[in-house]
Amino acid sequence: MRLALTIAWRHLTTIRRGSFSTIAGILAILGLAIGLAALLITYAVIDGFERTISEKISSFDGHIQITHFLDTPFSPNQAKIDSLLGPYEDTVNLIPFLQQPLILRKGSRAEGGICMGMGAPDLPPALSALVVPPQSTIRPGTAILGDRLAGLLGAAVGDKIVLMHVDTEGGLANAPRYRQVIVSGVIHSGLLDYDRSIVYLSLQDLQLVAGLDRQISGYILYEKNPELHRQIYARLQAGLPYPLYPLSWKDKHRILYDWMTIQKWPILIIFGLIALVGVVNIMSALMMIILEKIRQIGILKAQGLATHSIRNIFLLEGLMIGFLGSALGGVTAWILITVQHRFNILSIPEDVYFMDRIPVHISWPVTLSILGLGILCSLLSVLWPVKRAMSIKPAPALRYE
């Protein structure tokens, strides 16, 4: 095996005048590296986009919402939910909330907004990270607005705005209810629908202005360990009494996630074909090497080298090309992904893509699987050229020597 390894290495590294085997090997390595790097970078962008969207949406909607089947306010009954979440109480944060449409007014400007009354003074970390200036609590008498909604109203931090609730079901007999609050912060998420409409208040303030004493729209559940999401969701789905039901953030935005899935697979297939071209290039390169080394193969066989040793030489060459190409492609992809992650060199229009930069995320299990598959495909691609090398007879190969 050591002799086969030495000969295979010399074939790939020794450059001789009039020889194309080394150049063919180098080009095969570069072709595989470029194809795998393109595939890895593409997957990192797709995965980063999906993760960023999920993080932003779940910061607003939570990982699971427990609401009424008819989407109407109801009196809190948290004891049953707490009993269901008992095994996971250290990994979840359950917050009662009330959601109501209100009219916001500042001076002569008025805009509609979706108001969320939060039943806990402390904002979830994922949500508080989006607030400017930074704050982790929401106090009675204050409100946090989406930055685009604040811009439409001309409201800045510290300004007073008026909230108005109109009871459309009561007709003209019910007068609108008003409440004045102070803008304590604004939220910028890049999600246009949220930034243009969302308003966060304390639960008590929203109950007063909406005329819903001690009623809530449901519960928002934030998970600290996403790996437990399926277990928690299944437990709630099986144990919640009618008319309550759980709704995950992915189910709530099913159309968006279906669109991302439809977009993901064609892109991965296209860039996977680019990597496959690199694998085919390995086959042609090794075939070129065998044709160039046919006389050397004849000499080795004439000197008594076994056929399986000839096979090992070219199998090792294919394995070296696959390993070096995969390693070079993986390192190149890692460098480019890291540079984009740290310095945000490539930007995109936020109004279209919900973010102002190209997000990237390295999934190491997927990355190692792709690199391992690249090495395996490289090894499989050399089987036919190796079979041709094994069939070479010494006499025809040395006929003109």
N, C-alpha and C positions, 0 to 999 in steps of 0.2 A: 504493500500500500504506500510505503514511503517513496518508492521509485515512481509509482504512478502519480503521486502528488507533486514530486519534483518536476517530472516531465510536463504535467499539466500547467504548473506555474510558469515554467520557461516558455511554453507556447503563448501564454498571455502577456508576458512581460518583456521578452527578448525581441528587440526590433532589429531586423536584418534588412539589408538593401534588397529590394525586389520582393519582400515578403509583405503580405497583406493580412496575415493571421492575427498579429497583435493589434493592428488598427481595427480589424473587424471585431475583435473581442472588446476593445475599448468602446467602439461605437455601440455594440450591443449593450454594454453596461450603462452607457449614457442614455440610450433609448429606453431601457427599462426604468432607469432612475427618473427620467422626465415623466413617463407615463404614470408611475406610482406616486410621484410628488403631486402631479395634477389631481389624481384621484383622492389623495389624502387631504389636500388643501380644499378641494370641493366639498368633501364630507365635513371637514371642520367648519366651513362657512355655513353649510346647511344646518348642522347640529347647533352651531352658535346662534343662528337666526331663530331656530325653534326654541332654544333655551331662553334667549333674551325675551322673546314674545311671551313665553310661559311665565317667566319671572315677573314681567310687568303686569300681565293680566291677573296673575294670582295675588299680586300685591294689592290690587283693588278688590277683586271678587273673592279672595281667599282660595284655598284649595278645595273646600267643599262648602256649599251653602245649604242650610236646612230651612226650607220654606213651606208655606201652606200650599196644598194641592191647587187651590183656586187663586193663588197669588194675592191673598187678602191678609190684612193684619190680624193677629190673634193674641190672646193673653199668654204670657210666658209660661212654659212648663219645662223647666230645665232639669228637673230631677231625673226624668227618664233618660234624657240625653246624657247626663253625667254618669248614669249607671252603665250606659252602653260604652262610654268612652273611658270607663274606669281603668282598664288595663293600659290605656295609652295617655293617661292624664299628664304625664311628664313630657310628652312629646307633642302635645297639641295645645292650641290657645283658642278657646271658644268665646266669641263675643256676640252678644245680642245686638241686633241692628234694626233700624226702621228706615225704609226707603220711600221717599215721597217726591213728586214733582212740585217745585215751587217757582215763584217769580222773584227774581232778585232785582233790586232797584238801587241805583246810586245817582242822585241828581235827576237829570232828565233821561238817563239811560236805563233801560230795563231789558233783562234777558231771562230766558227760562233755564232752569238747571235741575239736575237730579241730585237731591240732597240725601246724604247718608248720615243718619244719627247713630253714633257709635256708643254702645253701652258700657264701654270700658274707658277710663281716662287715658290709659297708655295706648298709644298707637302701635300696631305691629311693626317690628323692625323693618320689614320689607317696604312698608308704606311710609314710615317716617324718614327713610333714606331718600325719598323723592321730594320731601318738603323743603322749601327755601323761604326764610332761613331755617336751619335745622331745628327741629323740635320733636319731642317724643310723646307729648301729651296734647290733648285737646280739652280746653277748659270751657265751662258754661259761659255763654255770652261771646264766644269767639267762633270763627269759621275759617276753614282752609279751602281755598278755591283752586280749580284748575287754572293754569297760567293763561291760557287762551280766553277762558271765560272772564278772568280778571281784566285782561286787556280789552275785551269788548265792553266791559262796564267802566273802564277807566279807573279801576280800584287798585290801590297799592296796599302794602302791609301797613297796618295802623289805621286805615280808613274805615269808616262806618258804612254799612250797607243795610238795606231793609229787605227782610224776607216776607213774602206774601203768599198765603195759601188760599186758593179759591175752591170752595166745595161745590163742584159741578153737579153733584147728585142732589143737593138740597135746594136747587133752584135759586131764585132771587131772595128767598126769605133768609138765607144764611149769609151774613156779611163776611167779607174776607177777613182773615186773621193776619196780624202783622207782628214782626219781632225784629228789633234792631240788634245787629251783632257787629263785632269788630273783626276785620280781616287780620288773622295772626300769621298767615303764611300762604304760599301758593305751591301748587304741585306741577312739576314738569316731568312727564313720562315719555313723551313722543307719540303716545296713542291719541290721535286727534279727537276721537269721539269722547274719550274721558277728559282730556285737557280742556275741551270746549264746554263741558256740561257738569262735571262733578263738583260737589260741595260737601265738605265734611263738617258736621256739627256734633255737639254732645247729644245723646239720646233724649235727655230731658228737654232741651231746647226745641228739637224737632217735634216731640210729642205735644208740646204746648202750642206751637204754631199750626200743627196739623189737626189739633183737636182730638188726638188719639191718646187718651190718658192710659198709661201703663200697657199699651199695646205695642207689639213689634212686628216686623215683617219676617223675621227669622233669626238664624244664627249663622255667623261666619266662622269657619274653622280654618285656622292656619296651622300647617304641619311643620314641625321642626325636622322631621326625618322623612323625606319623600319616599323612601323605600317602603314605608308602612302604609302608603296611600291606599293600595288595593285592599289591604286587610281592614283598614278603618272604614272605607267606603262600603265594602261588603257587609260589615257588621251593622252599620247604620241602615243600609238598605233592607236588611233582614229584620231589624229590631224596632225601627221607628213606627209609632202608632199612626194610623190614618187620622187626619189628612196630611201629616208631615211627610216629606220625602227629601232625600239628599240629591244634590246636583253638583257635580264636579266642574271645575273651571274648564276642562276640556269638553265636557258635554254641553256646557253653556255656549261655547264658541266652536261647536262641531264643524260648521262650514269652513271656518278658517283653518282648522287642523286637517280637515279632509283636503283642502286646497294645497296645503304644504306637503302632504303625503303624495298627492298626485304629481306635484312639481318635483319632488325629491327623486323618485325612481328613474324617470327618463334622464335626468341629469347624471345620476350615478352610472347608469348603463352606458351613456355616451362616453364619459371619462373612463369607465372600465374598458371600453373598446380601445381607447387610446393606449391604456396599459397593455392590452392584449397585443397590440401592434408591436410593442417592445418585446413581448415574449416570442412572437413570430420572427422578429429580427434576430433573436438568439439562435433559433433553429437555422436560419440562413447563414449566420456567422459561423456556427460550428460546422456546418456543411462545407463552407469555404475553407475552414482550417483543415478539415479532413482531406479535402481534395489537394490542398497544398502540401500536406504532410504524408501523402500516400507512399512515397518512396521510403520515408523514415519508418512508416508502419511496416512496410515490407522488410526492411533491415531488422527491425526489432523482432518480427516473427521468425525471420531466418536464423536469428541468434538464439531462438528458443523461448522467447517471451510468450507466455500463455495468452490465449484469446481473451480470457476474463480479465487479464491485466490491461489489455488494450481497451476493453470496455471501461474499466475503472478510470483510465486516463481521461477519456472524453466525458464520462459522467462527472468526474471531479471538475473538469473545465466548465461544464454547464452549471454545476453547483456553485462554483466560484463566481461565475458571471451573475447568476441569480442572487447570491448573497451580497456581492459588492453593489450590484444595481439596486437591490432593495435597501441596503444600508445607506447608500448615497441619496436615494430618493426620500427615505425617511428623515435623514438629517436635513436635507434641503427643505422639505415641507415643515419640519419643526422650527427651523430658523425663520422662515418667512411667516409662519403663523405666530411665532413669539414676537417678531418685530411689529406685526399688525396689532397684536393684543396689547402691547405696551405703549406703542407710539401712535396708534390710530392713523396710519398714513393714508389709507383709502377711506374716503367719506362718501355718503350717499344722501339723497334728499329725504329729510325726516318726514315730510308730509306724505310721502309715498310708501316708505318702508318701515315706519314707526320707530326709526332710530337714525341717528346722524352719522354712524360709522358702520363699517362691515364687521359684524361680530364673528369671532372664531372661538372654537372650543375643541380641544384635543380629547377624544375618547380613546384612552390607551387600549382597552380590549379590542375595539374596532381597528385601531391603527396596527396593533401587533398581528391581528388576524389578516389584514390586507397584506402586510409585509411577508407573513408566513405563506400566504397564498401565492404571492409573487415568486418566492423561492421554489415552492412546489411546482408551479406552472413552468418555471424555467427548467426544472429537472425533468419534467414530463416532455417538454419540447425537444429535448436532445435525444430521446429514445430512438427515433428514426435515424438521425445521423450516426448514432452509436452502432446501430444495427448494420449500417453500411460499412462502418470502419471494421467491424468484426468479420465481415464477409470478404475482406481484401486478402488475396492469396500472395504469398511472397514472390513466386515466379513472375506473374504478370507485372507486379509492382516494380521488380528489379530488372525487367527485360532489357531496358536500354541503359543500364548502369555499367 
